[in-house]
């Protein structure tokens, strides 16, 4: 159900091109979203910290810690482990992340919501506050994400190599024909075929999106950002089916990606733009470099997670990671 999640809307956990908090668990979840029964209360010791007194009765810090870990612990644990993996790799490669590096990553993140570089401190602060409010995150979480992004960038940039083919790919991404489609994702071929029949019977595609789609794009009535064959973070089968649509309102046949099926309907086509390759070449190089940094950064992070030996000790988190194995 999350095959295309990374390309739909700016997700609240993804703050900039690189500085993204983990969207997928580091370990199998197996239904960890369900509430976890509280741990048995340990024996109170004389030195145990007290959170508050209610009519003379103590509420101990272990109580609030247990509630926080039970309800919010796993995603926070994933972020902390990711930060530690990156710090260890940076140390191995002799990379130091400076305050300036973090500030630059902050600027890149703000550039995603502001068309021009913001130099006025008051204006920068206002934009940042608005962004944090929009994403629903705290300033501390933002700072951690910016440092995470800056570390990944410095690890990735050592591997960047821009070729002439990369420049032509970037040219196609920016100036080639693009299409915008609405999207429905369902679990079975039968469901997809029924929805397709509904469109042929006159039902509006957008209504079917709201009623049946399992994908997070449903929050935007299934509308995806414009894409073409060079668009990243989109499965090839989806890209190919989308660009094959020619008439506005045309609906694709069911497309299988993994275990799920997808339907697309063409909303708008953007014809190729004319631009002199040599004139825009420097801009293409900058864009291709940024694209390659993002791509390499994702690969680095995936490799670190895959190769790391991670042992979850806390019993509450262990049950969230693997309910069956933590019994």
N, C-alpha and C positions, 0 to 999 in steps of 0.2 A: 504493500500500500504506500510505501514511501519511495518508490522508484524514482519519482521526479521531484521529491520534496525540496531538494536544494535549489531548484530553479524557480519555485513559486513564492512570490512575495518576499520581502526581506524578513526572514524568520526572526523571532525575538531572541533566539540564541545565537544568531549570526550577525556580528557587529560590523565587520569589514571584510574585504576580499580574502584576507588571510586569517585575521583574528577571530576565528569562529570557535565557539565552545562546542564540545562533542555533540553531534546529533545522534550518533549511534553509541550504544553502550560498549564499554571496553570488553565486556564479558557477556555471555548469553544471559538474557534477562528472564525468559521463561515466565512472563506474567508478573514481573516485579512491581507493576503499577498498583496491584491490589494492596490494601492496607496490611501492614505487618503487625501481628499481635505484639503487645508490649512485652519487654523482657521482665522477668521477675525482679522485684525490687531487691537490691543487695542489702545486707545488714548495715544499718546506719552506724557510722563511727562518730566519735566525738568531734573529730576534726572535719567532718564532711561539710562542704560549703552549702550555705543556705541561700536560696533565691529570694524568699519572702516569708513573712509570718502572716497568717490569717487568723485573727482572733486567738493569737498566741500559738497556733499550730504551724510548724515549719513546713515549707515546701522547699525541697532540696534541689540543687542544681542538676542532679542526676535525672530528675523528672523532666525538666525542660530539655536537657540533652537528649533523652530518650525520644521525646516527641519530635524534636527537630531531625534527629537521625532517621527516625521511622518515616517521616513524611517528606523530607527533603535531602536526606543523606546521600543517596546514590548519585544523582547528577553532580553534586558538589564533590563527592569522592572522585568521580571520573575527571573532573577539572583539575583537582589537586594532583592526581596521578599523572595526567597529561603534562602539567607544569613540571613535575619532577622528571619525567622522561626527557622533556626538552632541555631542562637544566643539565642533566647528565650528559646528553649528547653534545650540547654546546661546550661543556668542559672538556670532553674528549677531543673536540675539534679545535680547542683553543679560541673559542669565540666568546667575546664579552659584549653583552647588550647594555648599552649606555642609556642614560636618561634621554639624550638626544634621539637615539634610535626609537625609543618609546614615543617621544613627541612626534616624530615623523610618521609613525604608524597611526597616531591619533589624527594627524592632519589628513592622511589618506582616508581614514574612516569618515571624517567630517566632509571630505570632498565628495562622498557619495550622496550627500544631502544638500550641499551648497555648490552652486555652479562655478564659483570662483574661489580662489584661495583667500581665507579669512585672516587678516592681519591684526585687526582690532581686537584686543583681549576681551573687552566686554561683549562684543558680537560673537566671538568664539565661545565664550561661556554660555551665552544665550542659546546658540545653536546646539551645544553639547547638552544643555539641560533639556531642550526639546527632544533631542534624540534619545536620551535616557528615558524620558517619559514615554515616548513612543514605543521603545523596546521593552519597557517595564523592568529595567534593571537598575541596580545601585551603582554609584560611582566607583565603589571598590571593585565590583565585578567588571566594570568597564576597564579600569586600570589593569586588572589581571589579564583581560582579553587583549589589551594593547601590547602588554609585555609578551604574551604568548605569540601574538602576530609578529612582533619585532624579532623574536628569537627564531621563529620559523623562516622569516624572510632572510635572515643572515645565514641560516643553514642552507637555504635553497639557492641563494644567489651565487654560491660558489659553483653550482652545476649548470648555470644558464649558458646556453650556446645558441645564438640566433643565426639561422641560415636564410638563404634567399627564399627557400620554400616556405619557411615560417612567415616571411613578409607577405608572400602571395596568399597564404591562408588567412592572414589577418586582413588583407585587402578584401578578400571574399566575405569575411565576417562583417566587415563594416559597410561595404558598398555593393555586395551582391544582392540578388533577389531574396527577400525575406517574406515570411508569412506569419500571420497571427491567427491562432486557432483557439477554440474552446475544447476542453478535454474532459472525458469521463473515464474513470477507472472502476472496473468491477471484478468480481472474483472468478466468474465462469464465462465460457463461451456462450452458453445459453442465455445468460443475463445480458450479455452484449448484443446478441442477436435480437432479443426482445426489445431492447432500447432502440436498436436500429429500425425495427419494425414500427415502433412508436413514432419515430421521426418521419417515416414514410407515410404514416397515417395522419400527420399534421401536427403532432405535438412539438412545442418549441424545445429546441435542444437545451436551452438554458434552464428550463423547468426540469428536464430530466437530469441535468447536472445536480441541481439542488436536491432532487429526490433520491438519486441512486449513487452518485459518485463517492468512492471511498477515499479519493485523493485530497490532500490539503488544498489543491487548487479550487476546490468547491467553495472555499471562503471568498474567492474572487469570481464566483460564477463560472469557474472552469477556465477563465481566460489566462492564457500563457503569454509571456513576453515574446516579441517577434523573434523568429528563429530561422535558420537555414541549415544547409548541410554541414557547415563549419561550426555551428553552435555547440558549445561544450555542456557537460552535465545533463545531456539528453540522450537517451538510448538511441542508437542508430536507426532502429525500426521506427521509432516515433518521428525522428527527423525526416526520414525518407517518405513516410506516409504523409507528413504535413506538407512538404514541398511539392508532392504529387497532386495536391488539391489545386484546382484551377479556378473554380467558380465560387464566388461568395455564397455561403449556405450549403455548399457541397459537404457531405459527410463521408468519412472513410469507412472501409470495412473494418471489422474487429482486428486489432493488432495484439498479438501475444508478446508480452515481455515478462520473462520469469514465469510465475504461476498465474498472473493476472492478465486481463484483457482491457484494451483501451479503444476508445472511439474519439475521433477528432472531427471538428467542423470548422471550415474556413470562415474567418471573420473579415480578414483584410489581407491584401497582398501589396507588398512594397516593391516596386520595380527597381532594377539595378540603378545605382547612381553613377554618373560619369565623373571620374576623378583621375587626374594624371598620376600614374604610379610613382614616377620620379619626384613629383612635387610633394606628395604626401608620404614619401618613403621614411623620413625621420619620425613622423608621427606613428607610422606603422611599426617602426622598430621599437619605439617606447611601449606601444600597446602590446606587441608580441613579447617583449621582455617581461612585462607585468603578467601577461597570461602564463608564460612559462614559469615564472616564480610561483604563481598560485598553484599550478599543476604539480610542480616538483614538491612544494610544501605539503600538499595533500599526500603525496607518495611517501615523503619522509615520515610524516605523522603515522600513516598507516603501517609502515614498516616497523617503527618503534613500538607501536602497540602489539603488533603481531609477534615480535621477537622478544618482548619483555617477559620476565618472570614476575607475575603479580600475585601476591597472596593476600587475600582479604581476611583479616583477623577478627574484626568486630562482628559479633554474632548477628546483629540486626542487618548489617549490610550483606553478610554472607547469605542470609535467607532471601534478601531481595535479588541477589545475583543468581542464586541457585536454590530455589525453595526445597527441591527434593533432596539435594545433596547436603543441605545444612541441618537436616533433622538430627 
